[in-house]
């Protein structure tokens, strides 16, 4: 199914709209809109409850696909590809693509869904399942942007979501707005990591686009990665991650690479910006920027977090192999298990910024506030009641003539001599020594100092790998007890 302009035509192509409950494209089938001429290609719009793009043709030559594109000899722009659905599944080598093969601009790809799953590769392991906007080799047009708005995004088993340029044009921007993003594993043959990528490919001259993720939770694990890079002469894009929590586990990577010596005074390249309450790195996971080539400066790493936790040889590094390393800036309430070192070790979790020589090393700036374990806590002032009557230790004379009076609806009277009101309760004392051998002396009354509540100011990892809130022991002299017993005295009866 295709809507397109023919070669040598000058008019625009029509639009293709699919509205259905379920759309299934499989076994190499293709749905597309394209232009082969000067005219603009049509838009492809899918509005469905469930969209599944699965597999490839029997001989493996064609992937099942949804796509919009410009042809190699065309000059018109491609149309846009828009998918609105509850569930989008792309797996087993299938693809959803907006690309340009010619001089025209590639279309934008937009997905609005509750659940997006991009899984696996084709049967021969050479074609990845994916969502992509591309400027293909020898193209001159800019690639379009890729935007995903969803509740859950899962990219698994070597699949990829990407924007890229292989030609002269600029690569598109990749934008993800989701509640939960999970990037898991590599392809069965180990060749392809699952991930998100904005890149300029080898032999390209165009600049790569930026990659932005806004999410509640971001999980990257088991070899998966998030990448911005340039492997051509154009500049790399920048990565920006805004999340409540980010977890990198088991060889997970956040990468910013470049080999471009171009300098744009208004824009950095291959820089990673992270804004997250919790950033946890474990089991050889890494955040790094690397630069290669003459006069190529390494990208920067900027992290703003409440807690940064790194253990089991997980590193943060901003490096340049042949020139000046990038800078690392970390603002955190607490940093645990990872620290700055001049040279990275393969046994510890390190923060480094190295260059071609020690003089060309980047800067590492770590800002952590000095935290007082008692910060935010105050002693509430107390007004002690006159407790002499309640804490009298001895009763002499005839106990039958003695009495203990409580006035009011609870507590003690303001003064033992105050008049009783109608709510007064009188309790006669009962002798505990009827034989009168000696006066009864009750046990000593003691009070204890209430245990102070200390707010948590740190984290620790226990033997189960669990994060435990902790508080440092105070170094100041403890305050005196808040309540002391009154001195015992004898009350004599008249």
JOVEN-V154278 format. One record per backbone hydrogen bond with DSSP energy under -1.0 kcal/mol. NH is the residue of the N-H (numbers start at 0). CO is the residue of the C=O. Records with the same first field share a line. If there is no record, write none. Layout:
BEGIN
NH=CO ; CO
END
This chain:
BEGIN
2=31
4=33
8=5
12=39
15=42
17=44
19=46
22=49
24=51
28=25
30=64
31=0
32=66
33=2
34=68
37=8
40=76
43=79
44=15
45=81
46=17
47=83
49=20
50=86
51=22
52=88
53=24
54=90
56=61
59=56
63=54
64=28
65=94
66=30
67=96
68=32
70=34
73=70
74=36
75=36
77=104
80=107
81=43
82=109
83=45
84=111
86=48
87=114
88=50
89=116
90=52
91=118
93=90
94=63
95=129
96=65
97=131
98=67
99=133
100=69
102=73
105=141
108=144
109=80
110=146
111=82
112=148
114=85
115=151
116=87
117=153
118=89
119=155
121=126
124=121
128=119
129=93
130=159
131=95
132=161
133=97
134=163
135=99
138=135
139=101
140=101
142=169
145=172
146=108
147=174
148=110
149=176
151=113
152=179
153=115
154=181
155=117
156=183
158=155
159=128
160=194
161=130
162=196
163=132
164=198
165=134
167=138
170=206
173=209
174=145
175=211
176=147
177=213
179=150
180=216
181=152
182=218
183=154
184=220
186=191
189=186
193=184
194=158
195=224
196=160
197=226
198=162
199=228
200=164
203=200
204=166
205=166
207=234
210=237
211=173
212=239
213=175
214=241
216=178
217=244
218=180
219=246
220=182
221=248
222=249
223=220
224=193
225=252
226=195
227=254
228=197
229=256
230=199
232=203
238=270
239=210
240=272
241=212
242=274
244=215
245=277
246=217
247=279
248=219
249=281
250=282
252=223
253=285
254=225
255=287
256=227
257=289
266=263
269=236
271=299
272=238
273=301
274=240
275=303
277=243
278=306
279=245
280=308
281=247
283=311
285=251
286=314
287=253
288=316
289=255
291=257
295=292
297=323
300=326
301=271
302=328
303=273
304=330
306=276
307=333
308=278
309=335
310=280
314=284
315=349
316=286
317=351
318=288
319=353
320=290
324=359
327=362
328=300
329=364
330=302
331=366
332=305
333=305
335=307
338=348
340=350
350=338
351=315
355=322
360=357
364=327
366=329
374=371
376=373
386=384
390=386
395=490
400=397
403=426
405=424
417=414
423=420
424=405
426=403
435=432
456=469
457=469
459=467
461=465
464=461
467=459
469=457
END
